[in-house]
Amino acid sequence: MICADIVLRFFFSAPINGVTDIVSYVIVACVFLQIGSTIRDNRLIRADFLFGTWAAERPGFARVLDLAFFGVASLLLWRALGWLWRDFLGSYATGEFTGAVGAYQITIWPFKLAVVVGCAVALVETVWKAAAAAFDLARRERLRSADAFPVFAFLTGVAVFLYLNFEVASSPVSVGLLSLAGLLVAVAIGMPIAFALLVLSFVGVWLTRHNPVVADNALGIAASGAIRSYEFGVVPLFVMMGLLLDKADVGRDAFQVAVSLLRRIRGGLGIATVAANAVFASITGSSIASAAVFSRIAVPPMIEGGYTARFAVGVVAGSSVLGMLIPPSLLLIIYGLVAEASIGKLFVAAIIPGLLLAGAFALLNVLMASFFPRFVGRPHEIEGDGMTPGQVVLRLAPVVGIVALVMGGIYAGMFTPTEAGAVGALGAFLVGALRRKLTLPTIRRIVLETGYISAAILFLIVAANLYGRMLTLSTIPMKMTAFVAELGLGMPLFLAFYFAVVLLLGMILDSTSIMLIMLPIVLPIVTSFGGDPVWFGIVTVIAVEVGLLTPPFGLSVFVVKSSLPPGFVTLGDIFAGSAPFVVTMILVTVLVMAFPQISLVLL
């Protein structure tokens, strides 16, 4: 529909009325209709570095946690369902519509009914998971001694938290700080991050205003309206574009072209991996996709070319982070939506820092191959003829065409980011179809995977909206801004502190969660210093991407490990191999912090 609207608008001056309104309501309905299966298939984002260990070594304790997590989530979804049901009844009774009288009118209640149905299904899934955990515990005669103490500690912690909130906390700030501390603990022990944000924020709003009805209203408004915007349609469209191009083997083509062009340079295979990752990143916007793809197509040739396994996997993991910086980037989109910054400007601002980081990685490969042969190995020149110019053009044409269409359309003002995502997804579909890579089962898997990823991200943004309301009511951002001003900290010291906190959080949380937790707190401070939100977005994205390579969470590292044969390398090898890239990213981040014009010069 979006593509049809573009065609009709440009060529016939006859746009489809109501496209933005339809997409706005459809995106909310789709997320809630998908979230139930996302919960059922354990696709909600969670930090499992502790929970995964407990599930293997202390299963009784893990089941107690699951019972608590999904039991509390069920209570919250029940309250949300009540609010959404009343909202639907009111909409149905009044015949609520959106649009302009005489131009177009769209009845709203069917969309709200879909949200109610989706929330009800999600409630059933959380109740089922809580019941499954309870039944599993009931089958155990008693908890093992290894489980007993953690269970006691967990229950004691919950009791202390509730006591402090209901009996001790006397001001909105103290309630907010307790909720924030509880959030970090809940996330660290494995509660799905969206539910942790929702539950702790709900409690915080309730206690801040001393009224559960206010908390119910805040929860309902977040559920029904947080992502009800045309701009949020960009998320599933870019996700689908990346998945389609992955199936079309665009990453493999980019790698083969890079190898052909760089094969005679010292460390050429490593540079080729970086270059191909940069190209692949420019169309998928996903570091995880890059890590998975290039683990399969780049690591074996690098080892055959004389590189050590440790360095080969390190190059793949390290260069995969380019996926979240080089536009179009999913993380930049999320930052723009949360910070209310222009996504188009963020894309343009990321071009030079992205190329700078890719160039720094390429230089790192050359230096490492020249001065640290024991770590890198002894790469040799690849034999055989390279590609002809015609072959290079043929392999890169789909990538160049889609990037030019998406980025050029945004930069020229022809498309909004959402429209660019729709055009890019259509282009990716045509590339895959022309290459005969898309069968009906493949398309079905891509659509389902798009739903899983998009629902997990957008439901997290719904939760973050309630979290932001809780922080505002607690006055924490304002107090933090005043506190920083009283300390006399300048922007450099604040950025150093912020970068250190983000690096620490990156060891346990994924990139999206870090941004959603930190941005509501730090953005007012950055604004008070006169910082540009677009520049700060670039700094933030690079900083949180470092967490993809640092232990113990290191999501890109785990993706690389899971994409390779069992026993091929250890997690320690991958972390060690990617360490030089972490140092390089930190240096580039400091450079962008010190010289904002690096990111702003093209604006």
C-alpha positions as CSV (number, residue, x, y, z in Angstrom):
1,M,0.0,0.0,0.0
2,I,2.8,2.4,0.8
3,C,4.6,1.7,-2.5
4,A,1.3,2.1,-4.4
5,D,0.8,5.5,-2.6
6,I,4.3,6.6,-3.7
7,V,3.7,5.6,-7.3
8,L,0.3,7.3,-7.4
9,R,1.6,10.4,-5.8
10,F,4.7,10.9,-8.0
11,F,3.3,9.8,-11.4
12,F,-0.4,10.6,-11.1
13,S,-0.6,13.2,-8.4
14,A,-3.3,11.1,-6.8
15,P,-2.1,9.8,-3.4
16,I,-4.1,7.3,-1.4
17,N,-6.0,9.1,1.3
18,G,-5.4,7.9,4.8
19,V,-2.2,5.8,4.3
20,T,-0.5,7.3,7.3
21,D,-3.5,6.8,9.6
22,I,-4.0,3.2,8.4
23,V,-0.3,2.3,9.0
24,S,-0.4,4.0,12.4
25,Y,-3.2,1.9,13.7
26,V,-2.2,-1.3,11.8
27,I,1.3,-1.3,13.4
28,V,-0.2,-1.3,16.9
29,A,-2.6,-4.1,16.0
30,C,0.1,-6.2,14.3
31,V,2.5,-5.9,17.3
32,F,-0.2,-7.1,19.8
33,L,-1.4,-9.9,17.5
34,Q,2.2,-11.1,17.2
35,I,3.4,-10.7,20.8
36,G,1.6,-13.8,22.0
37,S,3.6,-16.1,19.7
38,T,6.7,-14.1,20.5
39,I,6.2,-14.9,24.2
40,R,5.3,-18.5,23.4
41,D,8.5,-19.1,21.4
42,N,10.7,-17.3,23.9
43,R,11.6,-14.5,21.5
44,L,11.2,-11.6,23.9
45,I,14.5,-9.9,24.5
46,R,16.1,-10.9,27.9
47,A,19.6,-11.0,29.4
48,D,20.3,-14.7,29.9
49,F,23.9,-14.6,31.0
50,L,22.8,-15.5,34.5
51,F,19.5,-17.1,33.8
52,G,20.9,-19.4,31.2
53,T,23.5,-20.7,33.7
54,W,20.9,-21.1,36.4
55,A,18.6,-23.0,34.0
56,A,21.4,-25.5,33.5
57,E,22.8,-25.7,37.0
58,R,19.9,-24.7,39.3
59,P,16.8,-25.6,37.3
60,G,14.5,-25.4,40.4
61,F,15.6,-21.8,41.0
62,A,15.1,-21.0,37.3
63,R,11.6,-22.3,37.4
64,V,10.8,-20.2,40.5
65,L,12.1,-17.1,38.6
66,D,9.9,-18.0,35.6
67,L,6.9,-18.4,37.8
68,A,7.5,-15.0,39.4
69,F,8.3,-13.3,36.1
70,F,5.4,-14.5,34.1
71,G,3.0,-14.4,37.1
72,V,3.7,-10.7,37.5
73,A,3.5,-10.2,33.8
74,S,0.1,-11.9,33.7
75,L,-1.2,-9.5,36.4
76,L,0.0,-6.5,34.4
77,L,-1.4,-7.7,31.1
78,W,-4.7,-8.4,32.9
79,R,-4.9,-4.7,34.0
80,A,-3.8,-3.6,30.5
81,L,-6.5,-5.8,28.9
82,G,-9.2,-4.2,31.2
83,W,-8.2,-0.7,30.1
84,L,-8.0,-1.7,26.4
85,W,-11.4,-3.4,26.5
86,R,-13.0,-0.3,28.0
87,D,-11.2,1.8,25.3
88,F,-12.6,-0.5,22.6
89,L,-16.2,-0.3,24.0
90,G,-16.0,3.5,24.1
91,S,-14.7,3.6,20.5
92,Y,-17.4,1.2,19.3
93,A,-20.2,3.0,21.0
94,T,-19.3,6.4,19.7
95,G,-18.4,5.3,16.2
96,E,-14.9,6.8,16.6
97,F,-13.1,7.5,13.4
98,T,-10.0,9.2,12.1
99,G,-9.6,11.3,8.9
100,A,-11.2,14.3,7.5
101,V,-14.9,14.6,6.9
102,G,-15.6,14.8,3.2
103,A,-12.1,13.4,2.3
104,Y,-11.8,10.0,4.0
105,Q,-13.0,8.4,7.2
106,I,-11.5,5.3,8.8
107,T,-13.4,3.6,11.6
108,I,-11.1,2.9,14.5
109,W,-12.8,0.3,16.6
110,P,-11.7,-2.8,14.5
111,F,-8.1,-1.8,15.1
112,K,-8.7,-1.5,18.8
113,L,-10.5,-4.8,18.9
114,A,-7.4,-6.4,17.3
115,V,-5.3,-4.9,20.0
116,V,-7.7,-6.4,22.7
117,V,-7.5,-9.8,21.1
118,G,-3.7,-9.7,20.9
119,C,-3.4,-8.6,24.5
120,A,-5.8,-11.4,25.6
121,V,-3.7,-14.0,23.7
122,A,-0.5,-12.6,25.3
123,L,-2.2,-12.9,28.7
124,V,-3.0,-16.5,28.0
125,E,0.6,-17.2,27.0
126,T,2.1,-15.6,30.1
127,V,-0.4,-17.5,32.3
128,W,0.5,-20.7,30.5
129,K,4.2,-20.1,31.1
130,A,3.6,-19.3,34.8
131,A,1.5,-22.4,35.1
132,A,4.1,-24.6,33.4
133,A,6.7,-23.4,35.8
134,A,4.4,-24.0,38.8
135,F,3.6,-27.6,37.6
136,D,7.2,-28.3,37.1
137,L,8.0,-27.2,40.6
138,A,5.1,-29.2,42.0
139,R,6.5,-32.3,40.4
140,R,9.7,-31.8,42.4
141,E,9.5,-33.3,45.9
142,R,11.7,-30.5,47.2
143,L,14.1,-28.0,45.9
144,R,17.7,-29.1,45.8
145,S,20.0,-27.5,48.3
146,A,21.7,-25.7,45.4
147,D,18.4,-24.1,44.6
148,A,17.2,-23.3,48.2
149,F,19.5,-20.4,49.0
150,P,19.0,-18.5,45.7
151,V,15.2,-18.9,46.1
152,F,15.4,-17.6,49.6
153,A,17.6,-14.7,48.5
154,F,15.2,-13.8,45.7
155,L,12.1,-13.9,47.9
156,T,13.9,-11.8,50.5
157,G,15.0,-9.3,47.9
158,V,11.4,-9.0,46.6
159,A,10.1,-8.5,50.2
160,V,12.7,-5.8,50.9
161,F,11.9,-4.0,47.6
162,L,8.2,-3.9,48.4
163,Y,8.8,-2.8,51.9
164,L,11.1,0.1,50.8
165,N,8.6,1.2,48.2
166,F,5.5,1.0,50.2
167,E,6.8,1.9,53.7
168,V,10.0,3.9,53.4
169,A,10.1,5.8,50.1
170,S,8.7,9.3,50.9
171,S,9.3,11.3,47.7
172,P,8.9,10.8,44.0
173,V,12.6,10.7,43.5
174,S,13.2,7.9,46.0
175,V,10.4,5.9,44.4
176,G,11.9,6.5,41.0
177,L,15.4,5.5,42.1
178,L,14.1,2.3,43.8
179,S,12.1,1.4,40.6
180,L,15.3,2.0,38.5
181,A,17.4,-0.2,40.9
182,G,14.7,-2.9,40.8
183,L,14.6,-2.7,37.0
184,L,18.3,-3.2,36.7
185,V,18.2,-6.2,39.1
186,A,15.2,-7.7,37.4
187,V,16.8,-7.4,34.0
188,A,20.1,-8.9,35.2
189,I,18.5,-12.0,36.7
190,G,16.7,-12.7,33.4
191,M,13.2,-11.2,33.5
192,P,12.2,-10.3,29.9
193,I,13.2,-6.7,29.5
194,A,9.9,-5.4,28.2
195,F,8.0,-6.9,31.2
196,A,10.7,-5.6,33.6
197,L,10.2,-2.1,32.2
198,L,6.4,-2.4,32.4
199,V,6.2,-3.9,35.9
200,L,8.7,-1.6,37.6
201,S,7.4,1.5,35.8
202,F,3.8,0.6,36.7
203,V,4.7,0.3,40.3
204,G,6.7,3.5,40.1
205,V,3.8,5.5,38.6
206,W,1.4,4.0,41.2
207,L,3.5,5.0,44.2
208,T,4.6,8.3,42.8
209,R,1.0,9.4,42.4
210,H,-0.4,7.3,45.2
211,N,-3.2,6.1,42.9
212,P,-3.4,2.8,41.0
213,V,-5.9,4.3,38.6
214,V,-3.2,6.7,37.3
215,A,-0.9,3.8,36.8
216,D,-3.6,1.9,34.9
217,N,-4.2,4.9,32.7
218,A,-0.5,5.3,32.0
219,L,-0.2,1.6,31.1
220,G,-3.2,1.7,28.8
221,I,-2.1,4.9,27.1
222,A,1.4,3.4,26.5
223,A,-0.1,0.2,25.2
224,S,-2.6,1.8,22.8
225,G,-0.6,4.9,21.8
226,A,3.1,4.6,22.3
227,I,3.8,3.2,18.8
228,R,0.7,4.5,17.1
229,S,2.6,6.6,14.6
230,Y,3.4,6.2,10.9
231,E,7.1,6.5,11.7
232,F,7.1,3.2,13.6
233,G,6.2,1.3,10.4
234,V,9.9,1.8,9.4
235,V,11.0,-1.0,11.8
236,P,9.3,-4.1,10.3
237,L,10.0,-2.8,6.7
238,F,13.7,-2.4,7.3
239,V,13.8,-5.8,9.1
240,M,12.1,-7.5,6.2
241,M,14.4,-5.8,3.7
242,G,17.5,-7.2,5.6
243,L,16.1,-10.7,5.8
244,L,15.1,-10.8,2.1
245,L,18.6,-9.6,1.1
246,D,20.2,-12.2,3.4
247,K,18.3,-14.9,1.6
248,A,19.4,-13.5,-1.8
249,D,23.0,-14.1,-0.9
250,V,24.0,-10.4,-1.2
251,G,26.5,-10.8,1.6
252,R,28.3,-13.6,-0.2
253,D,28.5,-11.5,-3.4
254,A,29.9,-8.6,-1.5
255,F,32.5,-10.7,0.1
256,Q,33.6,-12.3,-3.2
257,V,33.9,-8.9,-4.9
258,A,35.9,-7.6,-1.9
259,V,38.2,-10.6,-2.0
260,S,38.8,-10.2,-5.7
261,L,39.7,-6.5,-5.4
262,L,41.8,-6.8,-2.2
263,R,43.5,-10.2,-2.6
264,R,47.0,-8.8,-3.3
265,I,47.1,-6.6,-0.2
266,R,48.7,-7.7,3.1
267,G,45.8,-8.8,5.2
268,G,43.5,-8.6,2.2
269,L,41.1,-11.3,3.3
270,G,40.6,-9.5,6.6
271,I,40.1,-6.2,4.8
272,A,37.7,-7.9,2.4
273,T,35.6,-9.1,5.4
274,V,35.4,-5.6,6.8
275,A,34.6,-4.1,3.4
276,A,31.9,-6.7,2.7
277,N,30.5,-6.3,6.1
278,A,30.2,-2.5,5.5
279,V,28.4,-3.1,2.2
280,F,26.1,-5.8,3.8
281,A,25.5,-3.5,6.7
282,S,24.4,-0.7,4.5
283,I,21.4,-2.7,3.3
284,T,20.5,-4.9,6.4
285,G,21.2,-2.5,9.3
286,S,21.7,-5.5,11.6
287,S,25.0,-6.4,13.3
288,I,23.5,-9.8,14.3
289,A,22.7,-10.6,10.7
290,S,26.2,-9.6,9.6
291,A,27.8,-11.8,12.3
292,A,25.7,-14.8,11.3
293,V,26.3,-14.4,7.5
294,F,30.0,-13.7,7.6
295,S,30.7,-16.5,10.1
296,R,29.7,-18.9,7.4
297,I,31.1,-17.3,4.3
298,A,34.3,-15.5,5.5
299,V,35.8,-17.6,8.3
300,P,36.6,-20.8,6.2
301,P,38.4,-18.8,3.4
302,M,40.4,-16.8,6.0
303,I,41.6,-19.9,7.7
304,E,42.5,-21.5,4.3
305,G,44.3,-18.2,3.5
306,G,46.6,-18.6,6.5
307,Y,44.8,-16.7,9.3
308,T,44.5,-18.2,12.8
309,A,41.0,-19.2,13.8
310,R,41.1,-16.7,16.7
311,F,41.8,-13.8,14.4
312,A,39.4,-14.9,11.7
313,V,36.4,-15.1,14.1
314,G,37.6,-11.8,15.7
315,V,37.5,-10.0,12.4
316,V,34.0,-11.3,11.7
317,A,32.6,-10.4,15.1
318,G,34.4,-7.0,15.2
319,S,33.4,-5.8,11.8
320,S,29.8,-7.0,12.3
321,V,29.2,-3.9,14.5
322,L,29.3,-1.8,11.3
323,G,25.7,-3.0,10.8
324,M,24.3,-0.7,13.4
325,L,26.2,2.4,12.3
326,I,26.4,2.5,8.6
327,P,22.9,3.6,7.4
328,P,20.2,2.5,7.1
329,S,20.6,1.2,10.6
330,L,17.9,-0.3,12.8
331,L,19.5,1.1,15.9
332,L,19.6,4.6,14.5
333,I,15.9,4.2,13.7
334,I,15.1,3.2,17.3
335,Y,17.2,6.1,18.6
336,G,15.4,8.6,16.3
337,L,12.0,7.2,17.4
338,V,12.8,7.4,21.2
339,A,14.7,10.7,21.1
340,E,12.3,12.3,18.6
341,A,15.2,13.1,16.3
342,S,15.1,13.1,12.5
343,I,15.8,9.6,11.2
344,G,16.9,11.0,7.9
345,K,19.4,13.3,9.6
346,L,20.7,10.4,11.7
347,F,21.3,8.3,8.6
348,V,23.2,11.1,6.9
349,A,25.2,11.9,10.0
350,A,26.3,8.3,10.3
351,I,27.8,8.1,6.9
352,I,31.2,9.6,7.7
353,P,31.6,8.0,11.2
354,G,30.6,4.6,9.6
355,L,33.2,5.0,6.8
356,L,35.7,6.2,9.4
357,L,35.1,3.1,11.6
358,A,35.3,0.8,8.6
359,G,38.6,2.4,7.5
360,A,40.0,2.1,11.0
361,F,39.1,-1.6,11.0
362,A,40.8,-2.1,7.6
363,L,43.9,-0.3,8.8
364,L,43.9,-2.4,12.0
365,N,43.9,-5.6,9.8
366,V,47.0,-4.3,7.9
367,L,48.8,-3.4,11.1
368,M,48.0,-6.6,12.9
369,A,49.1,-8.7,9.9
370,S,52.3,-6.8,9.7
371,F,53.4,-6.6,13.3
372,F,51.6,-9.4,15.1
373,P,52.0,-12.5,12.9
374,R,51.7,-15.0,15.8
375,F,48.2,-13.6,16.7
376,V,47.0,-13.1,13.1
377,G,48.8,-16.0,11.4
378,R,50.7,-15.8,8.1
379,P,48.2,-15.0,5.4
380,H,49.3,-15.6,1.9
381,E,48.3,-14.2,-1.4
382,I,45.2,-15.8,-2.9
383,E,45.9,-17.5,-6.2
384,G,43.7,-17.3,-9.3
385,D,42.3,-14.6,-11.5
386,G,40.1,-11.8,-10.0
387,M,36.7,-10.8,-11.3
388,T,36.3,-8.8,-14.4
389,P,34.8,-5.3,-14.1
390,G,31.6,-6.7,-15.6
391,Q,31.3,-9.4,-12.9
392,V,32.0,-6.9,-10.2
393,V,29.2,-4.6,-11.5
394,L,26.8,-7.6,-11.8
395,R,27.5,-8.8,-8.2
396,L,27.2,-5.3,-6.7
397,A,24.4,-3.9,-8.7
398,P,21.6,-5.1,-6.3
399,V,23.4,-3.6,-3.3
400,V,24.3,-0.3,-5.0
401,G,20.8,0.0,-6.5
402,I,18.9,-0.5,-3.2
403,V,21.2,1.7,-1.2
404,A,21.0,4.5,-3.8
405,L,17.2,4.1,-3.8
406,V,16.8,4.1,0.0
407,M,19.4,6.6,1.0
408,G,19.1,8.8,-2.1
409,G,15.3,8.9,-1.7
410,I,15.6,10.0,1.9
411,Y,18.4,12.5,1.3
412,A,16.6,14.1,-1.7
413,G,13.4,14.4,0.2
414,M,11.5,12.0,-2.1
415,F,10.7,9.5,0.6
416,T,10.1,9.5,4.3
417,P,12.1,6.8,6.2
418,T,9.0,4.6,6.3
419,E,8.4,5.0,2.6
420,A,12.1,4.2,2.0
421,G,11.8,1.1,4.0
422,A,8.8,0.0,1.9
423,V,10.6,0.7,-1.4
424,G,13.7,-1.1,-0.1
425,A,11.7,-4.2,1.0
426,L,10.0,-4.3,-2.4
427,G,13.4,-4.0,-4.1
428,A,14.9,-6.7,-1.9
429,F,11.9,-9.0,-2.8
430,L,12.5,-8.4,-6.5
431,V,16.2,-9.2,-6.1
432,G,15.5,-12.4,-4.3
433,A,12.8,-13.4,-6.8
434,L,15.0,-12.7,-9.8
435,R,17.8,-14.8,-8.3
436,R,15.2,-17.6,-7.6
437,K,16.1,-17.6,-3.9
438,L,12.5,-17.1,-2.6
439,T,10.2,-20.1,-2.3
440,L,6.8,-20.0,-0.6
441,P,8.2,-21.7,2.6
442,T,11.1,-19.2,2.6
443,I,8.8,-16.2,2.2
444,R,6.7,-17.6,5.1
445,R,9.8,-17.9,7.3
446,I,10.9,-14.4,6.5
447,V,7.4,-13.0,7.3
448,L,7.3,-14.8,10.6
449,E,10.9,-13.8,11.5
450,T,10.0,-10.2,10.6
451,G,7.1,-10.4,13.0
452,Y,9.1,-11.9,15.8
453,I,11.9,-9.3,15.6
454,S,9.6,-6.3,15.0
455,A,7.2,-7.3,17.8
456,A,10.0,-7.8,20.3
457,I,11.5,-4.4,19.5
458,L,8.2,-2.4,19.3
459,F,6.8,-4.0,22.4
460,L,10.0,-3.0,24.1
461,I,9.4,0.6,23.0
462,V,5.8,0.4,24.4
463,A,7.4,-0.6,27.7
464,A,10.0,2.2,27.4
465,N,7.2,4.7,26.9
466,L,5.7,3.8,30.3
467,Y,9.2,3.9,31.8
468,G,9.7,7.4,30.4
469,R,6.4,8.5,32.0
470,M,7.5,7.1,35.4
471,L,10.9,8.9,35.2
472,T,9.1,12.2,34.3
473,L,6.7,11.8,37.3
474,S,9.6,11.0,39.6
475,T,11.5,14.1,38.4
476,I,14.7,12.1,38.2
477,P,15.8,13.6,34.8
478,M,15.3,17.1,36.1
479,K,17.1,16.4,39.3
480,M,20.0,14.7,37.5
481,T,20.3,17.8,35.2
482,A,20.4,20.1,38.2
483,F,22.9,17.8,40.0
484,V,25.2,17.7,37.0
485,A,25.0,21.5,36.7
486,E,25.8,22.0,40.4
487,L,28.9,19.7,40.1
488,G,30.1,22.0,37.3
489,L,30.8,19.0,35.0
490,G,31.4,20.0,31.4
491,M,30.2,18.1,28.4
492,P,33.6,16.1,28.1
493,L,33.4,14.8,31.7
494,F,29.7,13.9,31.3
495,L,30.4,12.1,28.1
496,A,33.2,10.1,29.7
497,F,31.0,9.1,32.5
498,Y,28.1,8.2,30.1
499,F,30.4,6.2,27.9
500,A,31.7,4.2,30.9
501,V,28.2,3.5,32.1
502,V,27.1,2.3,28.6
503,L,30.2,0.1,28.4
504,L,29.3,-1.5,31.7
505,L,25.7,-2.0,30.7
506,G,26.8,-3.4,27.4
507,M,28.3,-6.3,29.3
508,I,24.9,-7.5,30.4
509,L,22.3,-5.9,28.1
510,D,21.6,-5.7,24.4
511,S,22.0,-2.4,22.5
512,T,18.3,-1.6,22.2
513,S,17.6,-2.1,25.9
514,I,20.6,0.1,26.9
515,M,19.3,3.0,24.8
516,L,15.7,2.7,26.0
517,I,16.8,2.7,29.7
518,M,19.5,5.4,29.4
519,L,18.1,7.9,26.9
520,P,15.2,9.3,29.0
521,I,17.7,10.1,31.8
522,V,20.6,11.5,29.8
523,L,18.9,13.4,26.9
524,P,17.8,16.3,29.1
525,I,21.3,16.6,30.4
526,V,22.8,16.6,26.9
527,T,20.2,19.3,25.9
528,S,21.1,21.4,28.9
529,F,24.8,21.4,27.7
530,G,23.7,22.4,24.2
531,G,24.6,19.1,22.6
532,D,23.1,18.2,19.2
533,P,20.7,15.2,19.6
534,V,21.8,13.9,16.2
535,W,25.5,13.9,17.1
536,F,24.7,12.4,20.5
537,G,22.8,9.6,18.6
538,I,25.9,8.7,16.7
539,V,28.0,8.7,19.8
540,T,25.4,6.5,21.6
541,V,25.1,4.0,18.8
542,I,28.9,3.4,18.6
543,A,29.1,3.2,22.4
544,V,26.3,0.6,22.8
545,E,27.7,-1.4,19.9
546,V,30.9,-2.0,21.9
547,G,28.7,-4.1,24.2
548,L,28.2,-6.6,21.3
549,L,31.8,-7.6,21.7
550,T,32.4,-7.5,25.4
551,P,31.9,-10.3,27.9
552,P,29.8,-11.8,29.3
553,F,26.8,-10.9,27.1
554,G,28.7,-10.1,23.8
555,L,25.7,-10.9,21.5
556,S,27.7,-10.8,18.3
557,V,30.3,-13.2,19.8
558,F,27.6,-15.7,20.7
559,V,26.1,-15.4,17.2
560,V,29.5,-16.2,15.7
561,K,30.0,-19.1,18.0
562,S,26.5,-20.6,17.2
563,S,27.1,-20.1,13.5
564,L,30.2,-22.3,13.4
565,P,30.6,-26.0,13.8
566,P,30.7,-27.3,17.5
567,G,34.3,-27.2,18.9
568,F,35.6,-25.0,16.1
569,V,36.6,-22.1,18.5
570,T,35.8,-21.2,22.1
571,L,34.0,-18.1,23.3
572,G,37.3,-17.0,24.8
573,D,39.0,-17.2,21.4
574,I,36.3,-15.0,19.8
575,F,36.4,-12.4,22.7
576,A,40.2,-12.3,22.4
577,G,40.1,-12.0,18.6
578,S,37.6,-9.1,18.7
579,A,39.5,-7.3,21.5
580,P,41.6,-5.1,19.1
581,F,38.3,-4.1,17.4
582,V,36.9,-3.0,20.7
583,V,39.9,-0.8,21.4
584,T,39.5,0.7,17.9
585,M,35.8,1.4,18.4
586,I,36.6,3.2,21.7
587,L,39.1,5.4,20.0
588,V,36.7,6.2,17.2
589,T,34.0,7.0,19.7
590,V,36.3,9.4,21.5
591,L,37.2,11.0,18.2
592,V,33.5,11.6,17.3
593,M,32.9,12.9,20.9
594,A,35.8,15.4,20.6
595,F,34.9,16.6,17.1
596,P,31.1,16.6,16.6
597,Q,31.6,18.0,13.0
598,I,32.7,14.5,11.9
599,S,29.1,13.5,12.1
600,L,27.4,16.8,11.4
601,V,29.4,18.1,8.4
602,L,27.0,16.6,5.8
603,L,23.9,18.0,7.4
